[in-house]
């Protein structure tokens, strides 16, 4: 999942920069890039939450406090 997170993070940086540049050239393309940027941020958030849930399950399975 680390590959997906780093790819989406790189994509968000590129999309944000491209959307700002396209603000000066074409407004509709810029709006489309900002929408895709928002979707990528949402996907990054979802992947982070899923990863955190898996870490919590691993911690629960490897809890050795009662020994």
N, CA, C and O of each residue as an XYZ file, in Angstrom:
268
protein
N       0.827     -1.185      0.000
C       0.000      0.000      0.000
C       0.872      1.250      0.000
O       0.389      2.339     -0.309
N       2.126      1.109      0.337
C       3.035      2.242      0.337
C       3.247      2.809     -1.057
O       3.411      4.018     -1.226
N       3.242      1.927     -2.064
C       3.396      2.391     -3.442
C       2.211      3.254     -3.845
O       2.378      4.291     -4.488
N       1.010      2.823     -3.463
C      -0.191      3.574     -3.825
C      -0.205      4.943     -3.156
O      -0.552      5.945     -3.781
N       0.173      4.978     -1.883
C       0.169      6.247     -1.164
C       1.190      7.217     -1.747
O       0.891      8.399     -1.916
N       2.376      6.739     -2.053
C       3.384      7.633     -2.609
C       3.000      8.089     -4.014
O       3.257      9.236     -4.379
N       2.383      7.203     -4.814
C       1.935      7.600     -6.152
C       0.827      8.645     -6.069
O       0.849      9.628     -6.810
N      -0.127      8.446     -5.187
C      -1.224      9.404     -5.054
C      -0.710     10.728     -4.494
O      -1.188     11.789     -4.893
N       0.252     10.683     -3.578
C       0.837     11.907     -3.053
C       1.567     12.684     -4.147
O       1.440     13.906     -4.234
N       2.321     11.987     -4.971
C       2.983     12.622     -6.105
C       1.957     13.188     -7.090
O       2.141     14.279     -7.631
N       0.887     12.446     -7.313
C      -0.173     12.901     -8.205
C      -0.843     14.161     -7.679
O      -1.149     15.068     -8.453
N      -1.073     14.230     -6.377
C      -1.712     15.420     -5.818
C      -0.811     16.647     -5.956
O      -1.294     17.740     -6.253
N       0.484     16.473     -5.743
C       1.410     17.605     -5.896
C       1.405     18.087     -7.342
O       1.341     19.289     -7.600
N       1.473     17.156     -8.276
C       1.468     17.522     -9.693
C       0.145     18.182    -10.094
O       0.146     19.193    -10.797
N      -0.966     17.623     -9.654
C      -2.264     18.175    -10.026
C      -2.480     19.570     -9.459
O      -3.037     20.434    -10.136
N      -2.052     19.793     -8.247
C      -2.211     21.121     -7.662
C      -1.380     22.145     -8.428
O      -1.866     23.235     -8.729
N      -0.157     21.811     -8.740
C       0.690     22.730     -9.499
C       0.145     22.986    -10.892
O       0.129     24.124    -11.360
N      -0.301     21.926    -11.555
C      -0.846     22.078    -12.909
C      -2.139     22.890    -12.897
O      -2.380     23.682    -13.808
N      -2.960     22.702    -11.890
C      -4.219     23.452    -11.817
C      -3.955     24.936    -11.605
O      -4.650     25.777    -12.175
N      -2.966     25.260    -10.799
C      -2.638     26.670    -10.582
C      -2.092     27.296    -11.865
O      -2.426     28.436    -12.190
N      -1.256     26.559    -12.594
C      -0.724     27.075    -13.853
C      -1.849     27.257    -14.867
O      -1.885     28.263    -15.576
N      -2.764     26.297    -14.943
C      -3.857     26.380    -15.912
C      -4.886     27.449    -15.557
O      -5.722     27.795    -16.392
N      -4.842     27.975    -14.347
C      -5.724     29.095    -14.019
C      -5.472     30.281    -14.946
O      -6.389     31.050    -15.238
N      -4.248     30.428    -15.402
C      -3.899     31.547    -16.272
C      -4.224     31.273    -17.733
O      -4.330     32.218    -18.515
N      -4.387     30.020    -18.128
C      -4.589     29.680    -19.533
C      -6.021     29.256    -19.846
O      -6.647     29.777    -20.769
N      -6.531     28.305    -19.064
C      -7.845     27.754    -19.359
C      -8.545     27.449    -18.038
O      -8.118     26.577    -17.280
N      -9.620     28.176    -17.776
C     -10.307     28.047    -16.500
C     -10.959     26.683    -16.338
O     -10.907     26.108    -15.251
N     -11.567     26.155    -17.384
C     -12.286     24.878    -17.275
C     -11.347     23.710    -17.028
O     -11.674     22.802    -16.264
N     -10.190     23.725    -17.664
C      -9.203     22.670    -17.407
C      -8.703     22.775    -15.969
O      -8.492     21.761    -15.302
N      -8.519     23.986    -15.503
C      -8.080     24.191    -14.131
C      -9.112     23.666    -13.137
O      -8.756     23.014    -12.156
N     -10.371     23.944    -13.387
C     -11.433     23.444    -12.504
C     -11.449     21.917    -12.510
O     -11.607     21.295    -11.460
N     -11.286     21.312    -13.683
C     -11.248     19.850    -13.782
C     -10.061     19.288    -13.009
O     -10.193     18.279    -12.315
N      -8.899     19.935    -13.123
C      -7.725     19.457    -12.394
C      -7.906     19.597    -10.887
O      -7.463     18.733    -10.130
N      -8.550     20.671    -10.444
C      -8.821     20.824     -9.015
C      -9.799     19.759     -8.512
O      -9.669     19.287     -7.383
N     -10.771     19.381     -9.337
C     -11.704     18.318     -8.949
C     -10.969     16.982     -8.822
O     -11.182     16.236     -7.867
N     -10.107     16.691     -9.793
C      -9.328     15.450     -9.731
C      -8.371     15.484     -8.536
O      -8.137     14.461     -7.893
N      -7.821     16.665     -8.243
C      -6.960     16.840     -7.080
C      -7.729     16.528     -5.787
O      -7.205     15.860     -4.896
N      -8.949     17.006     -5.692
C      -9.771     16.719     -4.518
C     -10.063     15.239     -4.368
O     -10.049     14.707     -3.258
N     -10.327     14.574     -5.481
C     -10.572     13.132     -5.446
C      -9.308     12.388     -5.012
O      -9.388     11.415     -4.262
N      -8.154     12.838     -5.476
C      -6.895     12.199     -5.090
C      -6.615     12.401     -3.600
O      -6.128     11.486     -2.937
N      -6.914     13.579     -3.070
C      -6.741     13.829     -1.632
C      -7.670     12.914     -0.831
O      -7.272     12.357      0.193
N      -8.909     12.764     -1.305
C      -9.855     11.877     -0.637
C      -9.357     10.432     -0.662
O      -9.467      9.725      0.340
N      -8.814      9.990     -1.787
C      -8.277      8.634     -1.890
C      -7.087      8.452     -0.954
O      -6.933      7.396     -0.340
N      -6.252      9.472     -0.845
C      -5.110      9.405      0.066
C      -5.575      9.294      1.515
O      -5.006      8.531      2.296
N      -6.595     10.047      1.869
C      -7.161      9.979      3.215
C      -7.734      8.593      3.495
O      -7.518      8.039      4.573
N      -8.459      8.034      2.538
C      -9.056      6.703      2.708
C      -7.968      5.644      2.875
O      -8.078      4.772      3.737
N      -6.911      5.716      2.050
C      -5.818      4.752      2.189
C      -5.132      4.865      3.548
O      -4.737      3.856      4.132
N      -4.992      6.078      4.048
C      -4.384      6.268      5.359
C      -5.250      5.677      6.465
O      -4.734      5.053      7.392
N      -6.550      5.869      6.371
C      -7.466      5.310      7.367
C      -7.441      3.785      7.321
O      -7.412      3.134      8.366
N      -7.451      3.217      6.129
C      -7.407      1.757      5.997
C      -6.109      1.206      6.584
O      -6.114      0.192      7.281
N      -5.004      1.882      6.297
C      -3.728      1.440      6.839
C      -3.715      1.523      8.367
O      -3.181      0.635      9.030
N      -4.289      2.565      8.917
C      -4.343      2.716     10.385
C      -5.213      1.635     11.018
O      -4.880      1.127     12.089
N      -6.318      1.276     10.373
C      -7.184      0.206     10.890
C      -6.417     -1.112     10.903
O      -6.513     -1.873     11.866
N      -5.654     -1.390      9.840
C      -4.863     -2.625      9.806
C      -3.798     -2.633     10.889
O      -3.532     -3.675     11.487
N      -3.183     -1.479     11.151
C      -2.186     -1.407     12.221
C      -2.820     -1.664     13.579
O      -2.221     -2.334     14.420
N      -4.013     -1.145     13.806
C      -4.713     -1.387     15.072
C      -5.023     -2.864     15.257
O      -4.890     -3.391     16.362
N      -5.443     -3.548     14.171
C      -5.730     -4.977     14.256
C      -4.459     -5.765     14.571
O      -4.500     -6.721     15.346
N      -3.323     -5.370     13.973
C      -2.068     -6.044     14.257
C      -1.649     -5.831     15.713
O      -1.150     -6.748     16.364
N      -1.858     -4.617     16.212
C      -1.528     -4.357     17.608
C      -2.410     -5.170     18.537
O      -1.950     -5.644     19.576
N      -3.670     -5.334     18.171
C      -4.581     -6.113     18.998
C      -4.171     -7.584     19.005
O      -4.252     -8.244     20.041
N      -3.735     -8.099     17.864
C      -3.331     -9.499     17.785
C      -1.992     -9.751     18.469
O      -1.738    -10.869     18.918
N      -1.145     -8.757     18.557
C       0.180     -8.915     19.148
C       0.264     -8.243     20.517
O       1.307     -7.698     20.877
N      -0.801     -8.280     21.261
C      -0.826     -7.668     22.583
C      -0.379     -8.694     23.616
O      -1.078     -9.674     23.876
N       0.785     -8.459     24.199
C       1.343     -9.401     25.162
C       1.405     -8.797     26.570
O       2.288     -9.152     27.350
N       0.496     -7.905     26.897
C       0.537     -7.244     28.205
C       0.142     -8.180     29.351
O       0.511     -7.933     30.499
N      -0.597     -9.243     29.057
C      -1.093    -10.088     30.133
C      -0.107    -11.181     30.553
O      -0.445    -11.988     31.419
N       1.076    -11.239     29.985
C       2.054    -12.266     30.350
C       2.929    -11.806     31.455
O       3.812    -12.545     31.891
